[in-house]
Amino acid sequence: MFFYYVAYSLFLLFLSLKLSYGKLKNQIKYVFLGTAIGFFCGATNYFLWFDIPIPPILNIFVSVYTIFVPYAILRHRLLDVDIALSKLITYIIFLFSFGTLIFLALSATYKHFSNDIFLIFATGFFLSLLIAAKPFFEIIEEYVRKNILKTKYAYHEVLRELSLNVAAYINLKELSNFIVLSFTENIEVKSCALLVSERLPGYLEGFKYLVSASKGLSRDSNKLGFSIFNPFMKTIFKELKPLIKEDLENIISSPATHLTGKKEIIKIIREMEKVDAEVCIPCITKNKVKGIICIGAKNSNEIFVSEDFELFDLVSKQIAVALENAFLNEINNAAIVKQIKTSGKLITVYQELKDAQAGLIKAERTASISQMKTALLHEINNPLQFILPNLQLINKKLKSGEEITKEFLEKAISLAEEGTIRIREIMRRLDALEDQEAKIIDYVDGQKMIDLSGGK
């Protein structure tokens, strides 16, 4: 049965090895090799136990297990030693505290109660301890992290703080600068760059990812752009998970990697090196990559461990939402600016129309005055030809003492009266123009005038 479980566990490890790649593949590979060699060589002990005359000469190779597994821990991030130490210390303190508490409680009560009462007390005491075990363990773990792993604790707290604070920024540039500064200064990495999709007119997403903010890069970030069709970006979009330079280098060094695959991976690494990235973390929301955080090596030159990536995953999701909000804010601002510009153009057009209308009104008024003047000159001058000459003739004869016959006087007065009536009729028609549309007729030399003749 023992050999069955060993063989089955190795079989499961082998299947996982075949299906995995990158960091996980390297981790499983060394654990598989170490475990297989350790159990196979250690199994030579069993021969003598069953009176089979084969000495355990391979026992010495059991130590290989203790080489492969630590190598996987240190080289391929199988285990964060600091975290393991933290857990170990936590469990030691927890077990010692609980063991001491149980021993003291049972020792103090055993001599004072009968067996039945003591059994009931012990059962209740154990149940109480089980209920209190988890919160008590968490208190100890928090204490150990704060006081033994101070640097790592502060580092994780910064990441958590970052995930909460990114939501406060709605301006894309300010948000980008905050993210980059948080990683470089608080998380203490040598460099950091945030890539976001370029924005085309109309705020459509383009075919490149540009550096929105950066710090500590060895080259000018303003000239950096990553086409969505290059291997680096295609891998990000396909995998939707962090790209780790070290893992890519391990894949290249593996004899099992095909030459074509190696060339593609080399291209990816070169793209990552443009932003001095050891790790590239996609910020994903709704299955869309809103940005990519490219992180350089830690200032301490420590490797990134699994717990780091768990926290990066948490932060990247928060950053993705914040980037989405910032993009929407930019679109809204652009729409507002466009509306303002459009409104400004409308105001300008309205003013131009208003000015044109005023000009038309003025021109129409001038034309109307001209037409009215022409009409009055024409219509009133004609009856005046009857009135004025006859009155002047009568006046002349009176002054000269010339005899004025009754017939002459009646005719002159009749003509003057006719002209006066004609003028009165013209004035009546002028008054009636308010209630009816004026008729415009041709006069002479292209001039127009209002028809005051009444159709006569």
C-alpha positions in Angstrom: 0.0 0.0 0.0 2.9 2.4 0.8 4.5 1.8 -2.6 1.1 2.3 -4.3 0.6 5.7 -2.7 4.2 6.7 -3.5 3.8 5.6 -7.1 0.4 7.3 -7.5 1.6 10.6 -6.1 4.6 10.5 -8.5 2.2 9.7 -11.3 0.1 12.8 -10.4 3.2 14.9 -10.2 4.3 13.7 -13.6 0.9 14.5 -15.2 1.1 18.0 -13.7 4.6 18.4 -15.0 3.4 17.6 -18.6 0.5 20.0 -18.4 2.3 23.0 -16.8 4.8 25.4 -18.1 7.1 28.3 -16.9 7.5 28.8 -13.2 5.1 26.1 -12.1 6.7 23.5 -14.5 10.2 24.2 -12.9 8.8 23.9 -9.4 7.1 20.6 -10.1 10.1 19.3 -12.0 12.5 19.6 -9.1 10.0 18.3 -6.6 9.2 15.3 -8.8 12.9 14.5 -9.3 13.8 14.9 -5.7 10.8 12.9 -4.5 11.4 10.1 -7.0 15.1 9.7 -6.2 14.5 10.0 -2.5 11.8 7.3 -2.3 13.4 5.0 -4.9 16.8 5.0 -3.2 15.3 4.9 0.3 13.2 1.9 -0.7 16.4 -0.2 -0.8 16.0 -0.5 3.0 13.1 -2.9 2.6 15.1 -5.7 1.1 17.0 -6.7 4.2 13.7 -6.3 6.3 12.3 -9.1 4.2 15.5 -11.2 4.3 16.4 -10.3 0.7 20.2 -10.1 0.6 20.5 -6.7 -1.1 22.2 -4.0 1.0 20.8 -0.5 1.2 23.6 1.0 -0.9 21.4 3.6 -2.5 20.4 5.2 0.8 23.1 7.8 0.4 21.2 9.3 -2.5 18.2 10.1 -0.3 20.1 13.3 0.5 19.5 14.3 -3.2 15.9 15.1 -2.1 17.1 17.6 0.4 19.1 19.3 -2.5 16.4 19.4 -5.2 13.6 20.7 -3.0 15.6 23.6 -1.4 16.8 24.5 -4.9 13.2 24.7 -6.1 12.4 26.8 -3.1 15.2 29.3 -3.5 15.6 29.4 -7.3 12.0 28.9 -8.6 9.9 30.4 -5.8 8.4 27.1 -4.7 8.2 28.6 -1.2 8.9 31.9 0.3 11.3 31.1 3.2 10.3 34.2 5.1 6.6 33.2 4.9 7.5 29.6 5.9 9.5 30.9 8.8 6.5 33.1 9.8 4.1 30.2 9.7 6.5 27.9 11.6 7.0 30.5 14.4 3.2 31.1 14.5 2.5 27.4 14.9 5.1 27.0 17.6 3.7 29.9 19.6 0.2 28.7 19.1 0.8 25.1 20.1 3.0 26.1 23.0 0.4 28.6 24.3 -2.5 26.2 23.9 -0.5 23.2 25.3 0.5 25.3 28.3 -3.0 26.5 28.8 -4.5 23.0 28.6 -1.9 21.6 31.0 -2.4 24.3 33.6 -6.2 24.1 33.4 -6.4 20.3 33.7 -3.7 20.2 36.4 -5.6 22.8 38.4 -9.0 21.1 38.2 -8.1 17.3 38.2 -7.6 17.1 42.0 -10.7 19.1 42.9 -13.4 17.3 40.9 -14.7 13.8 40.6 -14.0 11.9 37.4 -17.4 12.6 35.9 -17.4 16.3 36.6 -13.8 16.6 35.5 -14.7 14.8 32.2 -17.5 17.3 31.6 -15.3 20.2 32.5 -12.5 19.0 30.2 -14.9 18.5 27.3 -16.4 22.0 27.7 -12.9 23.5 28.0 -11.7 21.8 24.8 -14.8 23.0 22.9 -14.1 26.5 24.1 -10.5 26.3 23.0 -11.6 25.0 19.6 -13.9 28.0 19.2 -11.2 30.4 20.2 -8.4 28.7 18.3 -8.9 30.4 14.9 -9.1 34.1 16.1 -6.2 33.3 18.6 -4.1 31.9 15.8 -4.8 34.9 13.6 -3.7 37.3 16.4 -0.5 35.4 16.8 0.1 35.4 13.0 -0.5 39.1 12.8 1.9 39.7 15.7 4.6 37.6 14.1 4.3 39.3 10.7 4.4 42.8 12.3 7.4 42.1 14.6 9.4 39.4 12.9 8.8 40.1 9.2 8.5 43.9 9.4 9.7 44.7 5.9 7.4 42.2 4.2 4.5 43.2 6.4 4.9 46.9 5.5 5.3 45.9 1.8 2.0 44.0 1.9 0.2 46.8 3.7 1.4 49.3 1.1 -0.1 47.1 -1.6 -3.4 46.9 0.3 -3.4 50.6 0.8 -2.7 51.1 -2.9 -5.7 48.9 -3.9 -7.9 51.2 -1.7 -6.6 54.5 -2.8 -6.6 54.1 -6.6 -10.3 54.5 -6.6 -9.9 58.2 -5.5 -8.3 59.2 -8.8 -10.4 59.9 -11.9 -7.8 61.8 -13.9 -5.8 59.3 -16.0 -2.5 61.2 -15.7 -2.8 61.6 -12.0 -3.8 58.0 -11.5 -0.9 56.8 -13.7 1.6 58.8 -11.7 0.2 57.6 -8.4 0.4 53.9 -9.4 4.0 54.3 -10.6 5.1 56.2 -7.5 3.4 53.7 -5.3 5.3 50.8 -6.8 8.7 52.5 -7.0 8.8 54.3 -3.7 6.5 52.3 -1.4 6.9 48.8 -2.8 10.5 49.6 -3.5 11.2 48.4 -7.0 13.9 49.8 -9.2 11.6 50.9 -12.0 7.9 50.9 -13.0 5.9 51.8 -16.1 2.2 51.8 -16.7 1.1 51.0 -20.3 -2.4 52.1 -21.4 -4.1 51.9 -24.8 -3.6 54.9 -27.1 -6.7 57.0 -27.8 -7.7 57.8 -31.3 -10.0 60.7 -32.3 -13.4 60.0 -30.8 -11.6 58.2 -27.9 -11.6 54.9 -29.7 -8.9 52.4 -28.5 -5.9 52.3 -30.9 -3.5 49.5 -31.9 -0.8 50.5 -29.5 -0.1 50.6 -25.8 1.8 53.6 -24.7 3.6 54.5 -21.5 1.2 56.6 -19.5 3.7 57.2 -16.6 7.1 55.8 -15.7 9.9 56.1 -13.2 13.4 54.7 -13.2 13.5 53.5 -16.8 16.8 53.4 -18.6 15.4 54.9 -21.8 13.0 57.7 -22.8 9.5 56.4 -22.2 7.9 59.0 -24.5 9.3 57.1 -27.5 8.0 53.7 -26.3 5.0 52.0 -27.9 3.9 48.4 -28.1 1.8 47.2 -31.0 -1.0 44.9 -30.0 0.2 42.5 -32.7 3.7 41.9 -31.3 4.4 38.7 -29.4 4.6 40.4 -26.0 1.2 42.0 -26.3 -0.4 39.0 -27.9 0.8 36.8 -25.0 -0.6 39.2 -22.5 -4.0 39.2 -24.2 -4.0 35.5 -24.6 -2.9 34.4 -21.1 -4.4 37.3 -19.1 -1.9 36.7 -16.4 1.5 38.1 -15.3 4.5 37.6 -17.6 7.6 36.8 -15.6 11.0 37.3 -17.3 12.7 34.7 -15.2 10.1 32.1 -16.2 10.6 33.0 -19.9 14.3 32.6 -19.6 13.9 29.2 -17.9 11.7 28.1 -20.8 14.4 29.2 -23.3 17.0 27.2 -21.4 14.9 24.1 -21.4 16.0 21.5 -24.1 12.3 20.6 -24.6 11.5 24.1 -26.0 11.3 24.1 -29.8 13.5 26.6 -31.7 10.6 28.5 -33.1 9.1 28.9 -29.5 12.5 30.1 -28.3 12.6 32.8 -30.9 9.1 34.0 -29.9 10.1 34.1 -26.3 13.3 36.0 -27.0 11.1 38.6 -28.8 8.9 38.9 -25.7 11.8 39.3 -23.4 13.3 42.0 -25.6 10.0 43.9 -25.5 9.9 43.6 -21.7 13.5 44.9 -21.5 12.4 48.1 -23.2 10.7 49.0 -20.0 13.2 47.2 -17.7 10.5 44.8 -16.6 11.0 41.7 -14.6 7.3 41.2 -14.2 4.4 42.6 -16.4 1.0 42.5 -14.7 -2.1 43.0 -16.9 -4.9 45.0 -15.3 -8.1 43.2 -16.3 -11.7 44.0 -15.9 -14.6 42.5 -17.9 -12.0 40.3 -19.6 -10.3 43.3 -21.2 -6.8 44.5 -20.5 -7.1 48.2 -19.4 -3.4 48.6 -18.6 -0.2 46.8 -18.0 2.1 47.4 -15.0 5.7 46.7 -15.9 7.7 46.3 -12.7 11.5 46.2 -12.4 13.5 44.2 -9.9 13.2 44.9 -6.2 15.7 47.2 -4.6 16.6 44.4 -2.3 17.2 42.1 -5.3 14.9 39.6 -3.7 12.8 37.4 -6.0 9.1 37.8 -6.4 7.2 35.1 -4.6 3.8 33.6 -4.9 2.3 35.8 -2.2 3.6 38.8 -4.1 1.7 37.7 -7.1 -1.5 37.1 -5.1 -1.3 40.7 -3.9 -0.4 42.0 -7.4 -3.5 40.2 -8.7 -5.7 42.0 -6.1 -4.1 45.4 -6.8 -4.3 44.9 -10.6 -8.0 44.4 -10.5 -8.5 47.5 -8.5 -6.3 49.4 -10.9 -8.2 48.1 -13.9 -11.4 49.5 -12.5 -9.8 52.8 -11.7 -8.3 53.0 -15.2 -11.8 52.2 -16.7 -13.3 55.0 -14.6 -10.5 57.4 -15.7 -11.0 56.5 -19.4 -14.8 57.2 -19.0 -14.0 60.5 -17.2 -11.8 61.5 -20.1 -14.5 60.6 -22.6 -17.0 62.6 -20.6 -14.7 65.6 -20.4 -14.0 65.4 -24.1 -17.8 65.3 -24.8 -18.3 68.4 -22.6 -15.5 70.3 -24.3 -17.0 69.3 -27.7 -20.4 70.6 -26.5 -18.8 73.8 -25.4 -17.0 74.2 -28.7 -20.2 73.4 -30.6 -22.1 75.8 -28.4 -19.5 78.5 -29.1 -19.9 77.8 -32.9 -23.6 78.0 -32.6 -23.4 81.3 -30.7 -21.1 82.6 -33.4 -23.4 81.4 -36.2 -26.4 82.9 -34.3 -24.6 86.2 -34.0 -23.7 86.2 -37.7 -27.3 85.4 -38.6 -28.5 88.1 -36.2 -26.1 90.6 -37.8 -27.2 89.5 -41.3 -30.8 89.8 -40.2 -30.2 93.3 -38.9 -28.5 94.2 -42.2 -31.5 92.8 -44.1 -33.9 94.8 -41.9 -31.9 97.9 -42.4 -31.7 97.3 -46.2 -35.4 96.7 -46.3 -36.1 99.8 -44.2 -33.9 101.9 -46.5 -35.6 100.4 -49.6 -39.0 101.0 -48.0 -38.2 104.6 -47.3 -36.9 105.1 -50.8 -40.0 103.5 -52.2 -42.3 105.6 -50.0 -40.4 108.8 -50.9 -40.7 108.0 -54.6 -44.4 107.3 -54.2 -45.1 110.5 -52.3 -43.1 112.6 -54.7 -45.0 111.1 -57.6 -48.5 111.0 -56.1 -48.4 114.4 -54.3 -46.5 116.3 -57.0 -49.3 115.6 -59.5 -52.2 117.2 -57.5 -49.9 120.1 -56.5 -49.7 120.9 -60.2 -53.4 121.7 -59.9 -53.4 123.6 -56.6 -50.3 125.7 -56.6 -50.5 127.3 -60.1 -54.2 128.2 -59.8 -53.6 129.8 -56.4 -50.6 131.7 -57.6 -52.6 132.9 -60.7 -55.5 134.1 -58.5 -53.0 135.8 -56.1 -51.2 137.5 -59.0 -54.5 138.9 -60.5 -55.6 140.2 -57.1 -52.3 142.0 -56.6 -52.4 143.6 -60.1 -56.0 144.7 -59.7 -56.9 142.7 -62.8 -60.5 141.8 -63.1 -61.2 138.2 -62.1 -64.3 136.8 -63.7 -66.6 134.5 -61.9 -66.0 131.7 -64.4 -62.2 131.9 -64.0 -62.4 131.9 -60.3 -64.8 128.9 -60.1 -62.6 126.9 -62.5 -59.4 127.7 -60.5 -61.0 126.9 -57.2 -62.4 123.7 -58.7 -59.0 122.5 -59.9 -57.4 123.4 -56.5 -60.2 121.5 -54.7 -59.7 118.5 -56.9 -55.9 118.4 -56.1 -56.6 118.8 -52.4 -59.1 115.9 -52.5 -56.5 113.8 -54.4 -53.9 114.5 -51.6 -56.4 113.6 -48.9 -57.1 110.3 -50.7 -53.3 109.6 -50.8 -53.1 110.1 -47.1 -56.0 107.8 -46.5 -54.3 105.1 -48.5 -51.1 105.6 -46.6 -53.0 105.0 -43.3 -54.5 101.9 -44.8 -51.1 100.3 -45.5 -50.9 99.1 -41.9 -53.8 96.7 -42.6 -52.8 95.5 -46.0 -49.7 94.6 -47.9 -48.2 97.4 -50.0 -48.1 96.9 -53.7 -44.6 97.7 -55.2 -44.5 98.9 -58.8 -41.8 100.0 -61.2 -41.2 103.7 -61.5 -38.3 104.9 -63.8 -34.7 103.9 -64.2 -35.2 100.6 -62.2 -36.6 102.5 -59.2 -39.4 100.9 -57.2 -42.2 102.7 -55.4 -45.3 101.9 -53.4 -48.5 102.0 -55.3 -50.7 104.7 -53.7 -52.8 105.2 -56.8 -55.5 102.9 -55.6 -55.2 100.9 -58.9 -56.0 103.9 -61.0 
